[in-house]
Amino acid sequence: MVKAVRGSALDEFPPPREASRFDWFTIVVSLLVVVAAFLYFVRRDRAFTIGSAETRQWVLVFPADPAHQTAQDAVSQFHDRFTQGRYADICSTVEPPGGLFLDLQLRQPLPCAEYLGRVRAGLGSPEYAKETQFWGRSDGRDIELDLDYLTRYQGGNAVENFSWHIREGRIRLTSYQVQSEDALFPGDISSHSHR
């Protein structure tokens, strides 16, 4: 047995410290921070998915954007075809194809051409339309646009809402709503395309 004497070399060194939980916690947290930083910098340019849904970053589309003019032209074409009774041509632009329109007066979904025929029977043909509101967004691949119009029909005034989807230069009607208190038949005409 060795006895230490005060002032000897053994007193100059503190006793060895035992590893504590705090030491392991510091090491684990440090490793997690390094791994998180690595994943952030390496994977930040790749698409981020949760399950099968892809998260996309959307930006606003402004009225000066060419997509806005494309949607305005599509509304004009809709009104021209509606006036000419070319419902099949309008319905061919509906997304999804064969989409149904909900008639709130009848409280049932109707095929596109039948619904447009009911709107025409109640309001007649459009005589004048003015855009009153615009909203749009884009993720660089898809563009979604909503345009509201105040439209004067032969049978009265109506508020129309058109929702358009543009992808690869192709525009599709995803929703159409028309509301009027001036319709020739009682009740409100309102619809939207079922997806």
Residue pairs with C-beta under 8 A, 6 or more apart in sequence:
4 10
4 11
47 54
47 55
48 54
48 55
49 55
56 139
56 141
57 139
58 137
58 138
58 139
59 137
59 138
59 139
59 140
60 136
60 137
60 138
61 67
61 68
61 136
61 137
61 138
61 143
61 145
62 68
62 136
63 134
65 136
67 136
67 138
67 143
67 145
67 166
68 134
68 136
68 145
70 166
70 171
71 136
71 145
71 147
71 162
71 164
71 166
71 171
72 131
72 147
74 93
74 162
74 164
74 171
74 173
75 129
75 131
75 147
75 149
75 162
78 90
78 162
78 173
79 126
79 129
79 151
81 87
81 89
81 90
82 90
82 116
82 119
82 120
82 125
82 126
83 125
83 126
85 120
87 112
87 113
87 116
87 117
88 113
90 112
90 116
90 173
91 111
91 112
91 113
91 116
93 171
93 172
93 173
94 112
94 172
94 173
94 174
94 193
95 165
95 172
95 173
95 174
95 193
96 193
96 195
98 111
98 112
99 112
99 193
99 194
99 195
100 109
100 110
100 111
100 112
100 115
100 193
100 194
101 109
101 110
101 111
101 112
101 115
101 116
101 176
101 191
101 192
101 193
101 194
102 108
102 109
102 110
102 190
102 191
102 192
102 194
103 109
103 110
103 115
103 118
103 189
103 190
103 191
104 187
104 188
104 189
104 190
104 191
105 185
105 187
105 188
105 189
109 194
110 118
110 191
112 193
115 191
118 189
119 178
119 189
119 191
121 184
121 185
122 155
122 180
122 183
122 184
122 185
122 189
123 153
123 154
123 155
123 156
123 158
123 178
123 180
123 182
123 183
123 184
123 189
124 153
124 154
124 155
124 184
125 153
125 154
126 151
126 152
126 153
127 152
127 153
127 154
128 151
128 152
129 149
129 150
129 151
129 152
129 160
130 149
130 150
130 151
131 147
131 148
131 149
132 148
132 149
132 150
132 159
133 146
133 147
133 148
134 145
134 146
134 147
134 148
135 145
135 146
136 143
136 144
136 145
136 146
137 143
137 144
138 144
141 167
142 165
142 166
142 167
143 165
143 166
143 167
144 163
144 164
144 165
144 166
144 174
145 163
145 164
145 165
145 166
146 161
146 162
146 163
146 164
147 161
147 162
147 164
148 159
148 160
148 161
148 162
149 159
149 160
149 161
149 162
150 157
150 158
150 159
151 157
151 158
151 159
151 160
151 178
153 180
153 182
155 180
155 182
155 183
155 184
156 180
156 181
156 182
156 183
156 184
157 180
157 182
158 178
158 179
158 180
158 182
158 183
158 189
159 178
159 179
159 180
160 176
160 177
160 178
161 175
161 176
161 177
161 178
162 173
162 175
162 176
163 173
163 174
163 175
163 176
164 171
164 172
164 173
164 174
165 171
165 172
165 174
166 172
173 193
174 193
174 195
175 192
175 193
176 191
176 192
176 193
177 190
177 191
177 192
178 189
178 190
178 191
179 188
179 189
179 190
180 188
180 189
181 188
183 189
